[in-house]
Amino acid sequence: MTNTIYDVIIIGAGLSGIGAACHLTRKNPEKSYVILESRESLGGTWDLFKYPGVRSDSDMYTFGYSFKTWDDAKSFADAPSILKYLNEASKEYNVVDKITYNQRAISYAFDSKENLWHITSVNTKTNQKHTYAANFIFNCSGYYSYEKGYTPDYNGLDNYEGTFVHPQKWPSTLELKNKDVIVIGSGATAVTIVPKIADTVSHVTMLQRSPTYVGALPNKDVLAKFFKLTFPKKNAHKIIRTKNVLLDMVFFNACRKWPNTMKKYIVKKAQKELGDVPVHPHFIPNYNPWEQRFCLAPDGDLFKSIREGKASVETAKIVCFNKTGIVLESGKELAADIIVSATGLRILPLGGVSISINKKPVDISKLFVYKGCMLSDIPNLFLFVGYTNASWTLKSDLTSEYISRVLRYMDKSNFKSICPKTKNSNLKPTPLLNLNSGYIHRAQKTLPNQGDKAPWRVYQNYILDYKMLRIDKIKDAFATFN
């Protein structure tokens, strides 16, 4: 048991956690904090994943922080570049010495008499438990399990005599040169791996059950270059960030408002990138644009690999594995030395911690999300969750800005706790995430709900969130302060 009571404990030293710490230093420097990180190094996702080509599919002017410029010429950064950026931010804002590594949080217990959270963690090397005390918790642990990704129950997998891997556990010793490879999946991971390894392997096949929308964007933003040459660095960053936020919102809303028109446009662009390779059936999904997350191919790298014959796509269901590869529903057999199951993640809300208030367990699946960053009936606990239709960091930055306002308001009014209450508002629970994706469906019963009206509605809209979190009054009909 520690004798120190912190103002804030931040769970996780990834993109959100480092950003939250930097915001505290900038806006609330009087607050004491510590970051508990379960791994041996900072970076979260960007330090965990080691598969070939791992990168962001959001541009770095929005995926980076609002307060720290992105100075690289490339808009879409790989993991080493993102880690470099995170390390720079942590040093610039004196976050480095506030991180305690190898501490995995396992429980949060709130005592209303003390107005304190007691956070129990376990040392991932020694298995020793430790308890921390804090007024506030910033949960920045991400949304998926670091232990393992999702792999379907493939029929006959034990028969396969080649190498089978999941990208989340990519072996550092895996030799790809001159190998025949199958990458199962059609999401961002598959779309990243296939073109990255295409020049090394003998051939790579992307095997998908159903197509995904894939768009090609240049990796160097001409307008961004112009703004950087024209304006001071910080001003240029703000202008580029605003431009990209607005363009992304226009594209998303156009897809929702005119789905047929946008579908034709996206498919036509894909066909242009593919050249003589037919776009049907591999890049024409049976759903509307942005009903599932949109995939990005910087500089059209995926299309280029297919066009040049280094990669190919098969759209079919898997019947079973055999000794040499995979048997498809059509009866066709695909042979491979290596099979990569890029089949997604396992969602793990709040890092899998147990929560109790005054020794009573809390089931978060029964709760509602307040302003996208708190949970009903849970005091002094803030969640950092990004957008599904835009850059993750846009929302985590807004969350930090909101928290900063809350802390100043509470200090000024001498309050010790904030707790959202639904107050019999007859909310209709609706699914928290608005994408028709497998990993979301699998986790639906474990996630909290959103309501059908503000502030319990999760809009996935930066402008609406900006107004709610940075402009609207802190005190409303639902935020209870004590």
Rosetta blueprint (number, residue, H / E / L):
1 M L
2 T L
3 N L
4 T L
5 I E
6 Y E
7 D E
8 V E
9 I E
10 I E
11 I E
12 G L
13 A L
14 G L
15 L H
16 S H
17 G H
18 I H
19 G H
20 A H
21 A H
22 C H
23 H H
24 L H
25 T H
26 R H
27 K H
28 N L
29 P L
30 E L
31 K L
32 S L
33 Y E
34 V E
35 I E
36 L E
37 E L
38 S L
39 R L
40 E L
41 S L
42 L L
43 G L
44 G L
45 T H
46 W H
47 D H
48 L H
49 F L
50 K L
51 Y L
52 P L
53 G L
54 V L
55 R E
56 S L
57 D L
58 S L
59 D L
60 M H
61 Y H
62 T H
63 F H
64 G L
65 Y L
66 S L
67 F L
68 K L
69 T L
70 W L
71 D L
72 D L
73 A L
74 K E
75 S L
76 F L
77 A L
78 D E
79 A H
80 P H
81 S H
82 I H
83 L H
84 K H
85 Y H
86 L H
87 N H
88 E H
89 A H
90 S H
91 K H
92 E H
93 Y L
94 N L
95 V L
96 V H
97 D H
98 K H
99 I E
100 T E
101 Y L
102 N L
103 Q E
104 R E
105 A E
106 I E
107 S E
108 Y E
109 A E
110 F E
111 D E
112 S L
113 K L
114 E L
115 N L
116 L E
117 W E
118 H E
119 I E
120 T E
121 S E
122 V E
123 N E
124 T L
125 K L
126 T L
127 N L
128 Q L
129 K E
130 H E
131 T E
132 Y E
133 A E
134 A E
135 N E
136 F E
137 I E
138 F E
139 N E
140 C L
141 S L
142 G L
143 Y L
144 Y E
145 S L
146 Y L
147 E L
148 K L
149 G L
150 Y L
151 T L
152 P L
153 D L
154 Y L
155 N L
156 G L
157 L H
158 D H
159 N H
160 Y L
161 E L
162 G L
163 T E
164 F E
165 V E
166 H L
167 P H
168 Q H
169 K H
170 W L
171 P L
172 S L
173 T L
174 L L
175 E L
176 L L
177 K L
178 N L
179 K L
180 D E
181 V E
182 I E
183 V E
184 I E
185 G L
186 S L
187 G L
188 A H
189 T H
190 A H
191 V H
192 T H
193 I H
194 V H
195 P H
196 K H
197 I H
198 A L
199 D L
200 T L
201 V L
202 S L
203 H E
204 V E
205 T E
206 M E
207 L E
208 Q E
209 R L
210 S L
211 P L
212 T L
213 Y L
214 V E
215 G E
216 A E
217 L E
218 P L
219 N L
220 K E
221 D L
222 V H
223 L H
224 A H
225 K H
226 F H
227 F H
228 K H
229 L H
230 T H
231 F L
232 P L
233 K H
234 K H
235 N H
236 A H
237 H H
238 K H
239 I H
240 I H
241 R H
242 T H
243 K H
244 N H
245 V H
246 L H
247 L H
248 D H
249 M H
250 V H
251 F H
252 F H
253 N H
254 A H
255 C H
256 R H
257 K H
258 W L
259 P H
260 N H
261 T H
262 M H
263 K H
264 K H
265 Y H
266 I H
267 V H
268 K H
269 K H
270 A H
271 Q H
272 K H
273 E H
274 L H
275 G L
276 D L
277 V L
278 P L
279 V L
280 H L
281 P L
282 H L
283 F L
284 I L
285 P L
286 N L
287 Y L
288 N L
289 P L
290 W L
291 E L
292 Q L
293 R L
294 F L
295 C E
296 L E
297 A E
298 P E
299 D L
300 G L
301 D H
302 L H
303 F H
304 K H
305 S H
306 I H
307 R H
308 E L
309 G L
310 K L
311 A E
312 S E
313 V E
314 E E
315 T E
316 A L
317 K L
318 I E
319 V E
320 C E
321 F E
322 N L
323 K L
324 T L
325 G E
326 I E
327 V E
328 L E
329 E L
330 S L
331 G L
332 K L
333 E E
334 L E
335 A E
336 A L
337 D L
338 I E
339 I E
340 V E
341 S E
342 A L
343 T L
344 G L
345 L L
346 R L
347 I E
348 L L
349 P H
350 L H
351 G H
352 G H
353 V L
354 S E
355 I E
356 S E
357 I E
358 N L
359 K L
360 K E
361 P E
362 V L
363 D L
364 I H
365 S H
366 K H
367 L L
368 F E
369 V E
370 Y E
371 K L
372 G L
373 C L
374 M E
375 L E
376 S L
377 D L
378 I L
379 P L
380 N L
381 L E
382 F E
383 L E
384 F L
385 V L
386 G L
387 Y L
388 T L
389 N L
390 A L
391 S L
392 W H
393 T H
394 L H
395 K H
396 S H
397 D H
398 L H
399 T H
400 S H
401 E H
402 Y H
403 I H
404 S H
405 R H
406 V H
407 L H
408 R H
409 Y H
410 M H
411 D H
412 K H
413 S H
414 N L
415 F L
416 K L
417 S L
418 I E
419 C E
420 P E
421 K L
422 T L
423 K L
424 N L
425 S L
426 N L
427 L L
428 K L
429 P L
430 T E
431 P L
432 L L
433 L L
434 N L
435 L L
436 N L
437 S L
438 G H
439 Y H
440 I H
441 H H
442 R H
443 A H
444 Q H
445 K H
446 T H
447 L L
448 P L
449 N E
450 Q E
451 G L
452 D L
453 K L
454 A L
455 P L
456 W L
457 R L
458 V L
459 Y L
460 Q L
461 N L
462 Y H
463 I H
464 L H
465 D H
466 Y H
467 K H
468 M H
469 L H
470 R H
471 I H
472 D L
473 K L
474 I L
475 K L
476 D L
477 A L
478 F L
479 A E
480 T E
481 F E
482 N L
